[in-house]
Amino acid sequence: MTSTKRPSSPSPTPIDPPAAPPTKKPRSSPPPASTKSMSLHSWLHPTFPPPLQSHSPPLHSSSSTFLSFTLSHLPPSHITSLPSLEKECRRIVRELNVVALVGDLVSKNDEGAFQDGEGRVQGRGKERVREPDHRMWAVRTLALREGRDGTGGEGDYQLLEASFDDNEKYGGQTILKALRENNGIDVLTVCCRWYGGDMIGPIRFQHITTTVLTSLKSTLKLMTLRDLRTSLGTLDEEIASLRSGLAPSQGEQNPAQNGDSGKGKYDEIEDEKKLERLVVARERTKDALEKKLGKPT
């Protein structure tokens, strides 16, 4: 509510009129609520593409269940040290909605930690899978060095690694070892374990590794496909620009040759080899057009 001052008592002698009472600036109307809620990642990093993500099937062993997620991780520019990377990863792991993503999957056959109706809690009128007991994780990523902006080439970047056991001793190191051995770069892997009470010994490290490798390979493939599709889109735009330079009038008549390459037109192609062949073909086309225009290749 806008507050107003009480009027002054009448003065016997003329004085300057009192200043108008301060008024609050009208608030701008809030933007209409989006029909799709914005994730915290999108809010914090609006120019970043959403992370790619995949998970392994559940692995049940005695009264335990294991399942791993691997997310692509492109660090923001302020991540230049191990402490800042660890803080960012803890946020991501904390916000990973494991139960919503895989709750039905891990419990559907009543195995492992969910046998005999175990591993569930009451929530909002119905039973749901409980949170995992452990969220161990590891990350490997190329981050900018302090004071660098990436324009100096490879020397501007550093490889940062971190891991966290979450009370599963050596769990984080086991994940990190798998990432190192399989060239996992710019990825964050989280292994969830639901513990049912039975000790299973060292075989748990094998289960961690098995689920980690499954999710890691799936996400690395998604990252490769995304990079190839991005390269094709960029090449298409460059080729369209070169063609318009060779024949401006034709370029004006044909919007498809002026960069309208059809956003997402390669999204249906899941074959890496086919995408690689398309990239090679586009690069050759680009080189040929540059030669016609007399540009150095």
C-alpha positions in Angstrom: 0.0 0.0 0.0 1.3 3.5 -0.8 1.9 5.5 2.3 1.0 9.2 2.4 2.0 11.9 5.0 -0.4 13.5 7.3 -1.2 17.1 6.1 0.7 19.8 8.0 -1.1 22.2 10.3 -2.0 25.6 8.8 0.8 28.0 9.1 0.1 31.7 10.0 2.7 32.9 7.5 2.9 31.9 3.9 5.6 29.3 3.3 6.7 27.4 0.3 4.2 24.6 -0.5 5.2 21.3 1.0 6.8 18.8 -1.3 4.4 16.2 -2.7 4.4 13.0 -0.6 6.7 10.3 -2.0 4.9 7.7 -4.0 6.0 4.3 -5.0 6.7 3.6 -8.6 4.1 1.3 -10.0 5.3 -2.2 -10.3 5.6 -3.6 -13.7 3.3 -6.5 -14.3 5.0 -9.8 -13.9 5.5 -11.8 -17.1 2.8 -14.3 -17.8 3.6 -17.7 -16.2 5.1 -20.1 -18.7 3.2 -23.2 -19.4 6.6 -25.0 -18.9 8.5 -24.5 -15.7 12.0 -23.3 -16.0 14.7 -25.4 -14.6 17.3 -23.9 -12.2 20.0 -24.8 -14.8 18.2 -22.7 -17.4 17.7 -19.8 -14.9 21.4 -19.8 -13.9 22.8 -20.4 -17.4 20.3 -19.0 -19.9 22.7 -19.2 -22.8 23.8 -22.8 -22.2 22.1 -25.7 -23.9 20.3 -28.0 -21.4 22.6 -30.9 -20.3 22.3 -34.2 -22.1 21.5 -37.0 -19.7 21.0 -40.8 -19.7 20.9 -43.5 -17.0 21.6 -47.2 -16.7 19.1 -49.9 -16.1 18.8 -50.8 -12.4 21.2 -53.4 -11.1 19.8 -55.4 -8.2 22.2 -57.4 -5.9 21.0 -59.0 -2.7 19.0 -56.2 -1.0 20.7 -53.4 -2.8 19.9 -51.6 -6.0 22.3 -49.6 -8.1 21.6 -47.1 -11.0 23.8 -44.5 -12.6 23.2 -41.2 -14.4 25.6 -39.4 -16.6 25.1 -35.8 -17.5 27.0 -33.7 -20.0 28.7 -30.9 -18.1 29.9 -27.7 -19.8 31.3 -25.6 -16.9 30.3 -21.9 -16.8 33.1 -19.4 -17.2 33.3 -18.7 -13.4 34.3 -22.3 -12.8 38.1 -21.9 -12.7 39.1 -23.9 -9.6 38.4 -27.2 -8.0 36.3 -25.7 -5.1 34.0 -23.9 -7.5 33.6 -27.1 -9.6 32.8 -29.1 -6.5 30.2 -26.6 -5.4 28.5 -26.6 -8.8 28.4 -30.4 -8.9 27.0 -30.7 -5.4 24.1 -28.4 -6.5 23.5 -30.4 -9.7 23.5 -33.8 -7.8 21.3 -32.4 -5.0 18.7 -31.2 -7.6 18.7 -34.4 -9.6 15.2 -35.7 -9.1 16.1 -39.4 -8.9 12.7 -40.6 -7.6 10.7 -38.9 -10.3 13.1 -40.0 -13.1 13.5 -43.7 -12.2 11.4 -44.5 -9.2 8.9 -46.7 -11.1 11.8 -48.3 -13.0 13.8 -49.4 -10.0 10.9 -50.8 -8.1 8.6 -52.3 -10.7 9.9 -55.9 -10.3 10.3 -55.8 -6.5 13.9 -56.7 -6.6 17.0 -55.7 -4.7 16.2 -52.9 -2.2 12.5 -53.1 -3.2 11.8 -56.7 -2.6 8.8 -57.6 -0.4 7.5 -54.1 -0.7 10.5 -52.5 0.9 12.2 -49.3 -0.2 9.1 -47.2 -0.3 7.7 -44.3 1.8 4.3 -42.7 2.1 4.0 -39.5 0.2 1.1 -37.2 -0.8 -1.6 -39.9 -0.5 0.3 -42.7 -2.2 3.4 -44.8 -1.8 6.6 -43.8 -3.7 10.1 -45.0 -3.9 12.3 -43.5 -1.2 15.4 -41.4 -1.9 18.6 -43.4 -2.6 20.9 -43.9 0.4 24.0 -42.8 -1.5 24.5 -40.4 -4.4 28.2 -40.9 -5.1 29.6 -38.9 -8.0 32.6 -38.0 -10.1 33.3 -35.3 -12.7 35.9 -34.6 -15.3 35.7 -31.4 -17.3 37.8 -28.9 -19.2 37.4 -25.5 -17.5 38.9 -22.1 -18.1 42.0 -21.1 -16.2 41.8 -18.1 -13.9 41.9 -14.9 -15.9 41.6 -16.6 -19.3 38.7 -16.3 -21.7 39.3 -19.2 -24.2 40.6 -17.0 -27.0 44.2 -18.2 -26.3 43.6 -21.7 -27.5 44.1 -24.9 -25.5 46.4 -23.2 -23.1 43.4 -21.3 -21.6 41.9 -24.6 -20.4 42.7 -27.0 -17.6 41.4 -30.5 -16.8 39.6 -30.5 -13.5 38.5 -33.7 -11.7 36.5 -34.2 -8.5 34.7 -37.0 -6.8 32.5 -37.6 -3.7 31.7 -40.9 -1.9 28.5 -39.8 0.0 29.4 -42.3 2.7 30.0 -45.2 0.3 33.8 -45.5 0.9 35.8 -45.4 -2.4 32.6 -45.0 -4.4 33.5 -41.7 -5.9 37.0 -42.8 -6.8 35.6 -45.9 -8.5 33.4 -43.7 -10.7 36.3 -41.4 -11.4 38.5 -44.3 -12.4 35.8 -45.4 -14.9 35.6 -41.9 -16.4 39.4 -41.7 -16.8 39.7 -45.1 -18.5 36.9 -44.4 -20.9 37.9 -40.8 -21.9 34.9 -39.3 -20.1 35.4 -35.5 -20.5 32.8 -32.8 -19.7 30.7 -35.3 -17.9 29.3 -35.7 -14.4 28.3 -39.2 -13.4 26.1 -40.0 -10.3 25.7 -43.5 -9.0 22.7 -44.0 -6.8 22.5 -46.9 -4.3 19.5 -48.0 -2.4 20.7 -50.1 0.5 18.5 -52.8 1.9 20.5 -53.9 4.9 22.6 -56.7 3.6 26.4 -56.2 3.2 27.5 -57.3 -0.2 31.3 -56.7 0.1 33.7 -55.6 -2.7 31.4 -56.7 -5.5 29.6 -53.4 -5.0 32.5 -51.7 -6.8 31.8 -53.9 -9.8 28.2 -53.0 -9.7 29.1 -49.3 -9.5 31.4 -49.6 -12.5 28.9 -51.6 -14.6 26.1 -49.0 -14.2 28.5 -46.1 -14.6 29.9 -47.4 -17.9 26.4 -48.0 -19.3 25.2 -44.5 -18.6 28.6 -42.9 -19.6 28.6 -44.6 -23.0 25.0 -43.5 -23.7 25.7 -39.9 -22.8 29.0 -39.8 -24.8 27.1 -40.9 -27.8 24.5 -38.2 -27.3 27.2 -35.7 -27.0 28.9 -36.9 -30.2 25.6 -36.7 -32.1 24.9 -33.2 -30.8 28.3 -32.0 -31.9 28.0 -33.5 -35.3 24.6 -32.0 -35.8 25.9 -28.6 -34.6 28.7 -28.8 -37.1 26.4 -29.6 -39.9 24.1 -26.7 -39.1 27.1 -24.3 -39.1 28.4 -25.7 -42.3 25.0 -25.4 -44.0 24.9 -21.7 -43.0 28.4 -21.1 -44.3 27.6 -22.8 -47.6 24.4 -20.8 -48.0 26.4 -17.6 -47.4 29.0 -18.6 -50.0 26.4 -19.5 -52.6 24.7 -16.2 -52.1 28.0 -14.5 -52.8 28.4 -16.5 -56.1 24.8 -15.7 -57.2 23.2 -12.9 -55.2 20.0 -12.8 -57.1 19.5 -16.5 -56.9 20.3 -16.3 -53.2 17.5 -13.7 -52.7 15.0 -15.9 -54.5 15.9 -19.0 -52.5 15.7 -18.5 -48.8 17.0 -22.0 -48.2 20.4 -20.9 -49.6 20.6 -17.8 -47.3 21.0 -19.7 -44.1 17.5 -21.2 -43.6 18.9 -24.6 -43.4 16.0 -26.0 -41.4 16.8 -26.0 -37.6 16.9 -29.5 -36.2 16.7 -31.1 -39.6 19.4 -33.6 -38.6 17.8 -34.5 -35.3 16.3 -37.7 -36.7 19.6 -39.1 -37.8 21.0 -41.4 -35.0 23.8 -42.9 -37.1 27.2 -41.4 -36.1 28.9 -42.6 -39.3 26.2 -41.1 -41.5 26.5 -37.8 -39.8 30.3 -37.9 -40.1 30.0 -38.6 -43.8 27.6 -35.6 -44.2 30.1 -33.4 -42.4 32.9 -34.5 -44.7 30.7 -33.8 -47.7 29.7 -30.3 -46.5 33.3 -29.5 -45.8 34.3 -30.4 -49.4 31.4 -28.3 -50.7 32.5 -25.4 -48.6 36.1 -25.7 -49.9 35.0 -25.8 -53.5 32.8 -22.7 -53.1 35.7 -20.8 -51.4 38.0 -21.7 -54.3 35.4 -20.3 -56.7 35.3 -17.1 -54.7 39.1 -16.9 -54.5 39.1 -17.3 -50.8 42.0 -19.1 -49.1 41.0 -22.5 -47.6 
